[in-house]
Structures are given as structure tokens and as C-alpha cells.
């Protein structure tokens, strides 16, 4: 009789271990995805700054032509 509650507890612990492993894998995947989004954001900010600098340079050249 005492074996059944112990077996139930063992099964629940195994389920928790499995869930923890699954959550750890998901967490790692999400961290990698966040890192990718941050890198893409950095690249876009750099491109935006480059475009802004080029537009400012064109505006300045146009002003000197007046």
C-alpha cells in the first residue's frame, strides 16, 4: 500500500524534471532569439545613422550651391 503513493510521487517528480528540461530548452531558444533581435536592431540603427549622415551631407552640399 505504501508503494503506490511513492510511485505516484516518483512519477510526479519525473514529470517535473521533464518540464524543467523543456522549459530550459525553451528559455535558451528565447535567449538566442532575443540576441538575434538585438543584433538586428543594432544593424538597423547603424544603417539609420549612416543614412542620416548622408542626407545631412547632401543638404549641406545643396546649401553651399545656393
C-alpha positions as a printed Julia matrix, in Angstrom:
66×3 Matrix{Float64}:
  0.0    0.0     0.0
  2.83   2.41    0.8
  4.42   1.62   -2.58
  1.62   3.26   -4.57
  1.99   6.79   -3.08
  5.74   6.55   -3.51
  5.32   5.51   -7.13
  2.9    8.43   -7.68
  5.43  10.81   -6.13
  8.19   9.38   -8.29
  6.07   9.88  -11.42
  5.28  13.47  -10.45
  8.96  14.18   -9.84
  9.83  12.69  -13.23
  7.19  14.92  -14.83
  8.65  17.97  -13.07
 12.15  17.08  -14.24
 10.88  16.69  -17.79
  9.05  20.01  -17.59
 12.16  21.74  -16.23
 14.25  20.39  -19.09
 11.67  21.53  -21.62
 11.48  24.99  -20.04
 15.28  25.24  -20.01
 15.42  24.41  -23.72
 12.7   26.95  -24.45
 14.48  29.55  -22.33
 17.74  29.02  -24.24
 15.92  29.31  -27.55
 14.25  32.54  -26.45
 17.56  33.98  -25.26
 19.11  33.17  -28.64
 16.15  34.79  -30.39
 16.5   37.91  -28.24
 20.2   38.09  -29.08
 19.33  37.9   -32.78
 16.74  40.66  -32.47
 19.23  42.85  -30.58
 21.85  42.32  -33.28
 19.32  43.15  -35.99
 18.25  46.27  -34.09
 21.89  47.36  -33.78
 22.4   46.85  -37.52
 19.28  48.86  -38.33
 20.32  51.68  -36.01
 23.74  51.76  -37.68
 22.15  51.87  -41.14
 19.78  54.6   -39.99
 22.68  56.68  -38.69
 24.58  56.21  -41.94
 21.55  57.28  -43.97
 21.02  60.31  -41.72
 24.65  61.36  -42.16
 24.4   61.02  -45.94
 21.2   63.07  -46.07
 22.76  65.78  -43.89
 25.81  65.85  -46.17
 23.57  66.22  -49.26
 21.62  69.03  -47.6
 24.84  70.83  -46.74
 26.09  70.47  -50.32
 22.81  71.85  -51.64
 23.04  74.82  -49.26
 26.53  75.63  -50.49
 25.25  75.61  -54.09
 22.72  78.37  -53.37
